[in-house]
Amino acid sequence: MQDRAAKTCRRLIRSAAEVFDRNGFTGSSVGRICAVAQVSHGAMHFHFRSKQALGEAVESSAAEILRGVTGPVPERHPAPLQLLVDVSHTLARRLSDDPVLRAGFGLARDPAWSNGECLWQHWREWVRGLLDLAGRQDQLAPGVDLDDAALAITAVMAGLEELRRRPVRPPEQTVTPFWRLVLPQLAAEGVRDRLDPGGGPPSGGGGRAPEEPVSDASEASEAAPRRPRRSCGVG
């Protein structure tokens, strides 16, 4: 019974993510989410008291996926700039493939959404942490402002997430040209030639995200107290 309930919960989270991703929070109805998930309204309300609670579960699951993609900011790493490049490629691929992650980022910039989670804030803070590590290891070019660089990298990833809706090329194929342009300005002279803008499997930092939302994400969302809304803009 518990296993079946957990599967229904995961199906509702994924279905809600798909509907939020297409229609935004306001344009998404509980009826449509239930239809996509192939569950009754009663089953939906058994797990989630409202569309808001379901949105919180989607965002919580997306945040867990993002933390799996980035991992914590490492205290030491031989190539923090390469790790940043590699994880940005992983994030771009996951944004293309994972509706839950996309919906979490989408909710963060949806003016109709109100909650304490902010995926873009987590990403910017993680980027800022890696840049700080690179600076302490003398791997940054002279004069690089860490806050400006973190904001620019966050803004580009936000733009790639939006371009996915109006595709010119897959977002992951746009990450490499961005790093080709930015790395010569960002990296110290002795480091530039060792960096691969095309990225590779993250090593020593970024973790592996779970393949689907955890089953009790909704329960955590229901139980957690409401946190004050943070500014989720990239600026």
N, C-alpha and C positions, 0 to 999 in steps of 0.2 A: 504493500500500500504506500509506504513512504517513498519507495523508488518511483512508483507511478506519479505520485504528487510532485516529486522533484523534477521528473521529466516534463510534466505539464507546466511547471514553473519556468523551466528553461525555455520551453517552446513559446510561452507567452512573452518572455523577455526578448527573445529573438524576433518574434513576429512584431512586437511593438517597435523594436529598433528598425525593422524594415519599413514599417508604416511611417514612423517619425522621420526617417531618412528621406522618404519620398515626399511627404506632405507637411513636414514641420509639426510642432506640438499642437498648435491650435487647430490645424487642418486634419488632425488624426482623431477618429472617433473610436470609442471603446468597441462599438459594434464591428467596425472594420478590423480592429486588432483581433477580436475573438474569431472573426471569419477566417483570417489568415492563419491563426493558430489552430483553427478547427476545434474550439472549445466553446462551451456555453457561457452566457453572462454569469450564471451562478458559479461556475468553476473559476472564472476570472476573479470574481469578488471574494471567493474563498481564499485566494492567494494575495490579492491586492485590493485595498479598500476603495481605490479611485485611480483615475488615469494619472494623477500626480504621483501616487505611490508607485505605479508601474514605471513612470518616467524616472523616478529616483532609482529604481532597481536597474534600469537600463544604464543610467549614468554611473552607478556604482560598479556594475559589471565592466563597463568600458574603462573605468579608472583602474580596475584590477588588471585588465588586459594591457593597458598602457604601462603600468608599473612592471608588468612582466616583460614588456618590450625594452624598457629602459634599464631596469634594475636600479639599485641605488647608485648614487654618485660614488665612484670608487675613491678610497683614500689615496691610493697610489695606482698608477697605470703607466706602462712604458710609452704609450702612444695615445693620449687622450683625444687629440684631434682626429685621429683615424677612427677611434671608437665612436666619436660624434658622427662622422660621415657614415660609418657602417650602420649605426642605429637609425639614422635618418632614412636610409634606404629601407631598412626593415619596417619602419613606421609607414613609409609611403606604400609599401606592398600590403601591409595589413589594412591600411585605410581603403585600398582597392578591394580587398577580399572579405573584410569582416564588417557586416552591417551593424553589429553592436558597437564596435569602436567608432565607426563613422557617425552613428547616431549620438554617441556620447559627445564627440566633438561638435556635432551639429547643435545639440541642445545647449552647449556652452555659449554659442553665439546667437541663439534664438531669443529675440526680445520678449517672447511670450513665456519663456521658461524662467522659473525662480527656484533656485536650490543652492546649497553651499558648495557643491563640487565644482571644480573648474579644471578640465583637462589641459587647456592651453597654459594655465598657470603652472601646473605640474611640469609640462614640457619645457617652458621657459626657465623654470628654476633648475631643472636637470641640466639643460644646456649651459646655463650660467655657472653651475658647479663644475662642469667639465672644462669650461674656458678658464675658470679660476685655477683649476689644477694645472692646465697647460701653461698658464702664466707663471705659476710658482716653479715650474720646471723649465722656464725660459724657452718655451716652445712657441710663444706668440711673437708676432712682429712688433717692433717698437711702436708705441703710441696707440695700440688697440684698446678701445674702451670696452670693457667687458659687458656692461649693460647695453650699450648700443649694438654690439655684435649679437648678444643673446636675443634682443628684440628683433633684429633683422632676420636671424635664422628662424625664429618663431613665426614672423610675418610671412616668410616664404613658404613654410610648411602649411600655414593657414591658407595661403593662396593656392597651393597645390591641392589641398582638400576641396576647395571651391571649384578649381578647374576640372576636377573629376566629373562635375555635373555638366560641364560643357567641353568634353574631351577634344583636345587637339592631338595629344599623344598620351599614353598612360603616364600617370603622375610619377611613377618610379623611374621613367625614362627622362624626366625633367630634373631629377635630383642631381644627376651627374653633371650636366652643364652648369647648374648653379654652383656646385663645388669647384668646378674648373675655374669659374670666374672669381670665387671668393677666397679659395685657399691661398693663392699667391699674396693676397693682401692680409690674410689672417695669420699665416704660419711664419715662424722665424726662418731666416734664409737657410740655415742648415737642416731644417726639418722638411721643407717643401718637397724636395725630390723623393722623399720616402713615403709621401702620402698618395693614396689611390682614390681619386674622386669617384670612381665607380663602386667603391665600397666592397664589402665582403662579409662573411659571417662574423657577428660581434664576438669579441673574445675578452674575457676578464671583466666585463661590465654588464652590458645589456643582457637581460635574462630572456627566457623563452616564455611567451605569453600562453596562457591556457587556450585550448582550442575552442571552448565554448564557455558561456557564463557559468560561474559556480552556482550550484543548486540552491544555496541558501542566501544568495545575494538579496533576494526580495525580503527575506526575514530580517536581514541586517538593516535594509532600508526601512522596514516597518518599525523596527525597534529603536533605531538611532534617533536622538533628538535633532530637531531642525537646526542647522547652523546658519549664521547670517550669510547673506549673499555676498560673495566677493566679486570684484570687477574682473570679468573674463576677457576683456579686450586685449589684443596683442599690443596695444599702445599704452 
